Amino acid sequence: MQALFASRILVGLIVGLVYVLSMPAGIALSLKVAIFMLGFSAIWATYLINVYTDKAEDEVNTAGLHVSISLPFILFVSLAPLPLIVDKMGWRGVAFYVFFCFVCALYSLRLPLLNRRIKDVFLLKNIYPGFIVVCGMVMLRMMFGFPIFLMDLALIFLIYFGNEILWDIRDMDGDTPKSTLPQRLGLTATKALVIGIYVVVLVLYATHWSYLMFAAWLPILVVIAVTLKVQPNQNPLLFHLPVLTWVGFLGLLLCL
């Protein structure tokens, strides 16, 4: 179970749920499943590639927890939703999914012109994952002709941005030197930044989606509490606690 969590499968679940929740409630259940699988598989495969290409760093960052990932397994996760996408979204959906997977994979691959990976570039490594998720949502809504709400995109980006910085705290000793905010700002300033981001998220919920506050306060407070407590190389399961609460919160919204 710990190895499964370390592969960041929970983040894939969150993105899949977010994509389904971003669609109008009246669409068919089978299409909702296809949209969920699209987001889940693309994002989980992205983190699997990240694990596969970061073996040396992960030996430091995962506190002795070894995660063995093979290329065939990554390919299986990536291709798993294609039959459903073809059936429910047509070849236009397949074209979108292939492009989306390409954008996701760029995060961990060495770019020939730059001779660097996006995940090794200071600050861009924190911005790009949120950009991926928001980009996928924008393309989905455009494909179906649904309106795009900038406030929704801002909220999702901030949540993802804050979470990526939080994981950099755990990975301070294993990441490329001077490539992350904790390494440059220090632990205290980075924690203050993460807490500040989630205070903004809380304000956005309270001012724009007040009817969600009965549930949204829980994952936000969990993130803040974990941020105050965590230290580099601490038990990875503690860092998964905020993600678990977001899964529960989004699952609750889906049931309403």
N, C-alpha and C positions, 0 to 999 in steps of 0.2 A: 504493500500500500504506500509506503514511504517513497519507493522508487517511482510509483505512478504519479504521486504528487510532485516529485522532483522534475518530472517531465512536463509539468505545468498544464496538465490536462484540465484542471479547474478553470484556467484562464480561457481555454477553448470553450468550455461549458458556458462561461459568462458571456462571451461574444456571441455564441449561438443564441442564447436567451435574449440578449440585447437586440439582435437582428429580428427575431420573431416579434418581440414587444414593440419594435419600431414600425411594424406593419399594421395596417388597419385591422380591427378585430374581425371583420366579416369575411376574410379570405379563407379558403378551404384548409382544413386540417392537414391534408397531404402536402399542400404548398408550404404551410408553416414548418412541417417536418423537413422539407427540402431546404428551406432557408436556414433552419437550425443547423442541419448537417453541413451546409455550405460554410457557415461561419465557424462552426466547431472544428471541422476537419482542417480548414486552411490555417487557422490560428494554432491548433495543436501541432500540426505538421511543422509550422514555423519554429515552435519551441523545440520540437524534436531535432530539427536541423541544427538549432542552436546548441543543444546538448551534444550532438554528434561532432560538431566542429570545435567544441570547447572542452575537450576531455581534460587537458592539462589544468585549465582554470577551475573546472568542477571538482577536481581532486582536492583542491584547497577549499573551495566554497561549500561543498556539501558535507563537510565534517565526517569524512570517511564513508559516506553513502555513495556507492558506485551505481551508476545508471548505464546499462548497456543498451545502446540503440543501434539498429542495423539499417542500412539503406533500403532493403526490401520492406521493412516495417514502415519506414517513413513513406515509401511509395504507396503502400497499402492504405495508410491513413489518408493520404492525399487523394487517392483515386476512389475511395469508398463511396462518396456521395454522388459520383458522376451518373450512375444509372437513374437515380431519383431526380437529379437535376435535368437530365435529358427528358425524362417523362413529364415532369411538372413545369419546367421552365424553357424547354426547347434548346436548340443549338445556340441561341442568343445567351441563355443562361450558362451554357458550357463555355462560351467565349469569355464571358464575364469571370467565371470561376478560374479559368486558366490564367487570365491576366491578373486576377487578385492573388493567386498563388505565387505568381512571378514577383509581384510587388512585395509580398510577404517574405519570400526567400531572399530577396536582396539584403535583408537585415543582417544575415549571417555569412553571406558570401563575399569573398574578396573581389572588389571591383577592379577590372584590369587597368582602367585609366588612372585611378587613384592609388592602386596597389594597397588599398586599405578596406576594411570592413566598416559598414555603417556603425556597427555596435562598438567599434573602437574609437569613434570620433566623439570628443567631448560634447555633451549636451544633446547632440543629434541622436545619440543612442537612446536617450530618454524620450525625445520628441517623436521619433520615427514609429515606434509601436502604436502610440496613440493615433498618429496619422494614418496608419494602416487600418485600424478599426473604423475610424471616421470615414476614410476613403471608401471602404467597403459598404458602409451604410448609405453614403451619398450615391454610389453607383447602383445599389439595389433599388433605392427609391426612384432614381431616374429611369431605371429599366422598366419599372411598373407604372411610371407616371404619377407617383405620389409626391406631395409637396415636401420640401426640405426645411426643417426648422433649425436655425442657427443655435438657439439656446440648447436644444438637445445635443447637438454636436459638441458644443463647448463643455457641457456637463460631462459627457462621455470622455472627451479628451482629457479633462482635468483629473478625473478619477484614474484613468489609465496612466497619465503622467506621474501622478503622485505615487501610484503603486510601483512603477518602474524605479523611481528614486529610492523608495523603501527597500527594494531588493538590492539596490546598489550598496546599501549599508551592510547587508549580510556579506556581499561579495567584495568588500573593500580590499582584502588581502590578496584576492585571486585575480581581480581585473587588471587590465593593462594600466601601468602607473600613470597617474594624472589624467585618466580618461573618464572619471566619474565625478559627480558633484561631491560625494562624501570625501573623496581623496583630496579635492581642491579646497572645499569650504570647511572641512572638519565635521565631526559627528554632531556637535551641538547645533551648528548653523543649519546643517542638512535636515535634522529632525524638526527644527523650527519651520523650515520651508515646507516640508511635507504636511505638518499640522496646519500651516497657513493655507495650503491648497485645499485641504479638506474642510476648513472653516468656510472658505469660499463656496465649496460644494454644498455645505449645509445651508448657507444663505440662499443659494440658488434654489434648492429644494423648498425652503421656507417661503420664498417670495414668488416662485413661479409654479410650484407643484405642491401647494400646502396640503392637498388631500393625500399625498404620499408620506407625509411626515410621520404618521403613526408607525411606519415600518422603516423609513430611510434613516432615522437617527441611529438605529442599532449598528448597521455596518460602518457608518461614519465614525461613531464613537469607538468601535472596536479597532479601526485603523489608527485612530489617534492614540488609544491606550497602548497598542502594540508598538507604535512608533516611539513612544516615550520609554518603553522597556527594552527594546532590542539593542543588541550589540553585534559587531562583526563576528562571523563564524558561530553565531548562536544556533541552537536547534532549528533546522529549517522548518519544522512543523509549526513553529510560532509564526513564521512569516506567511504560512498558508491560512492562518486563522481569519484575517480580513477577507481573503478570497472566498473562503467557505461561507462567511456571512453574506457576501454579495450574491453568491449562488442561491442561498436561501431566500434572500430578499427578492431577487428577480424571479425565482420560482413561485414565490407567493403572489407577485404581481401577475404572473401568467395564469394563476388559478382564479383571479378575481373576475 
